[in-house]
Amino acid sequence: MASNTIKARGIIIKETAVGETDKYLTIFTKDTGKLIVRARGAKNAKSKYLTAQLFAYCDFVLYQGRGFYSLTQVELIESFYNLRLDYERLMLAYDIISLVDKYIPTGHIELQESQDILLLVLKAISKLTKKTAVPELVVIVFQLKFLQITGFAPNISNTTSMDNNRQDIAEVLEYIMSCEISKVYNFSVEKDIEKGLERVCKQFLPKLELELN
């Protein structure tokens, strides 16, 4: 492989049309975080990049120029096609990838953070494809773990005071915060606890917004 060509594994979190035939793909990668890549001719019906669509988890080969990346090869790993069969779940999956695009800057981030975010995105979207999953809870858990990975983990003592010392909400939150990403969706809760966790997200996500601004 040429020295100006790199391999990257990641998921497409945004696509933007460029002219009549090209697209810019925003890819969240395992090793280098968020990259913006030009896919020339990707909108053509016979393009070799037709699998490079939103939510596609792929192995990419990229040409790295001065300040830009161009797509040269793509091999699909998982399309998460079933999302497209349920509009509500599709929109929630879109909320997940939009959150990553909004809060993670383009360019290099710490390797562990990049790997953790990608794994979390994949786990959340995969969970949304399963009919047994509670879609709103999937997004809430994603938001909480995302806050933790980016350094804005909720303070459990503060969250209990928000909900009149609801120890059950605090216990579930503590489980989510301490759980490995690969196992973070191995639980279920009652609706009132889900709503309590949602309130925690609404309290702490603006703090991430302020940090960016």
Number of C-alpha atoms within 10 A of each C-alpha: 7 6 7 11 15 15 14 19 20 26 30 22 24 19 19 11 14 15 10 10 14 16 21 19 25 21 29 30 24 20 19 21 24 24 20 19 19 23 26 19 18 24 19 13 10 9 14 17 20 15 17 27 19 18 25 20 26 23 17 21 19 21 20 15 10 7 5 12 21 18 22 16 16 20 16 17 14 14 17 17 11 14 21 12 10 12 10 14 24 21 12 19 25 17 13 22 20 14 15 18 17 11 14 18 13 16 11 14 15 10 12 14 18 21 18 19 23 22 15 23 22 20 18 25 24 17 19 26 20 13 11 8 14 15 20 16 21 22 20 21 22 25 25 22 25 23 19 15 17 14 11 16 17 20 13 17 11 12 23 19 12 14 16 8 13 14 15 13 22 22 13 17 24 14 13 21 20 12 14 13 18 12 10 19 18 8 9 12 12 7 10 10 19 19 15 19 23 18 15 24 20 12 13 18 17 11 13 14 11 8 9 11 6
